[in-house]
Amino acid sequence: MAHKPDVLSATTMIGDKVVNPQGEDLGEIKEFMLDIESGQIAYAVLSFGGLLGMGDKLFAVPWPALRLKPGTHSFVLNVDKETLKNAPGFDKDNWPETRSGDDTWLSGVFRHYGYDPYWR
């Protein structure tokens, strides 16, 4: 029997909570960034709010680092606080450029969370 894909509207996931495996609130999903060429989600943009003194910065998290927690409108991000403290962030009014062909920034984000860039 063929696999039936699970699909959700991206707009229903915007604002969903992000928690750690212990259920502690880390922040929320602000946006999803699509890889136009492959058609897949490249990364999610998260706001960690006041967590660890991060203020209103936004953070790119590789899509494979997030696991949907069914029935809860939340995602689990299984990383330690040190990884979050040192995460590459950006100002909400100054998003990183990722269309110029230079993948240095995005590759760094993937490696920060322990993932190989999927496009390489």
C-alpha positions, 0 to 999 in steps of 0.5 A: 500500500502506498504511503499517504503523506501527512500534510498541514497548512503552514498558517495553522503552525505559525504561532505554535509553541516550541518546547524542549523534551521536558515540555518547557516553553522555548518560544514559538514558530514565526515563519517557515522558509521554503527551498524554492528549488526542492519544494521543501521546508529549509528552516523554521524561524523561531522567536525565543522571546526572553529566553536566556536573555535573547530578547526579540531576536529571531532564530533559524532552526533547521526543519529536521531539528523540529519534531511535531508533537501531535495534538498539542500545536507544539514542536519539540526542539531537542537541544541543550540551553548552551546550543540555544544561547550560542545560536545564530540569530538575527534582528526581526527587521534585518533578515539574512540574505539567502538568495545570493548563492552564498550559503555560508550563513545557512550552512552555519545554522545547520551545522550549529544544530548538528545537521549537514546542509541537505543541499550539499 
